[in-house]
Amino acid sequence: PRTAPNAAPGPCLAAPAASLPSPTRKRVRTQPPLLPQPPPMLRARPVSIVAAVAPHIEPEHIYPHALPCPGVTCHVHTSLQPQAYGMTEENKRWLPSADVYAVYVDSAPGDDFYDAIRNPLNLTLMVMNNENFEGRERVFAAMEHWWISRFARDPGLWDLFPLVNGLEQETTVPWSYYAHIVQQRAVRYYLRKWPPLPHREKRHHRPLAVFISSHPGHTYNRFQLVYDLSAYMQIDSLGARKNLNNYFRRQGGAPNITKTTLAVCPMSDWYHPTTTLCLLHPYLFNLALENSCSNDYVTEKLYNPLLVGTIPVYKGALNVENFVLPQSVIKVDDFPTLAALAYYMQCIASNERLYTHYQRWQERTSASWE
């Protein structure tokens, strides 16, 4: 690799190291400091949030379950009735006594039952956004009447929402995909029952890597990246089969890309929180390719493989080092060519000591950041 902080030292590098030194580059934090503890009177008073969300959003995915409120008790009033998109007559009765009205930018229509622009009840407004807006013009066009398109057309709308729950670490309530994943009971149960497999149980699994995605992305073409990498190694893939098949067919076929299915896992529901964990479990590597490359845009693509002991081969957030421990991921952009990346992956896969070093990321101490 061009740089070493995220690479496990050893024979896979040009200059093998005799031991496993800590990285020399200091970690740069962008996260704001923890919020101060509120006074006791605030902690005793529950905060009532009316959330406008689409029907497919599970209750445990909604703020505050995915990211607990600091020092206060929160209640989210929402309905998952499909015909109402979470905006029902029952929810309306909560509005006069509510403290916060919240909308998910990509999961709620803009013409919902409360006029957030005029805000006649003078509620505190909150926007929840775990998506990246860059390069998503086609999404905006397809969701013209939803909040995500309204924000894209008129950036001034953000100023109406003093509370922002988002991936950007400067937001008032930063969203964490890691917290979102590990707080789910099904995920915690899965990780207790099926801990990460050691290298000796993974080393014979073929292909070495798996790629899971439903579309090519927004700021770069991850389908093309996988196709180009497949010239040097075998890769399993899973996603929206029509999208993947059509793309690779237009390239003249992809003989080194094979297709896996949900049938390998007992949880055949694509939206079950443990399905992806199960799919990733036996592989040595996961091509963890975000749909966009921008600061702070770190999603479940990175954390799912880490939790099951599969090394993420990552491309996405430009400052990903702020979100993971050193020597826990392989960054695509650290390599001058995909051929060099494939060689490094195959070298790590054949070396138990180096592969295990990546797997043991949770054992890094705070001193290893310096």
Buried (B, 14 or more C-beta within 10 A) or exposed (E): BEEBBBBBBBEBBEEEEEEBEEBEEEBEEEEEEEEEEBEEEEBEEEBBBBBBBBBEBEEEBBBBBBBEBEEBEBEBBBBBEEEBBBBBEEBEEBBEEBBBBBBBBBBBBBEBBBEBEEEEEEBBBBBBBBBBBEBBEEBBEEBEEBBBBBBBEEEEBEEEBEBBBBBBBEBEBBBBBBBBBEBBEBBBEBBEEBEBBEBEEBBEBEBBBBBBBEBBBBBBBBBBBBBBBBEBBEBBBBBEEEBBBEBBEEEEEBEBBBEBEBEEBEBEEEEBBBBBBBBBBBBBBBBBBBBBBBBBBBBBBBBBBBBBBBBBBBBBBEBBBBBBBBBBBBBBBBBEEBBBBBBBBBBBBBBBEBBBBBBBBEEBEEEBBE
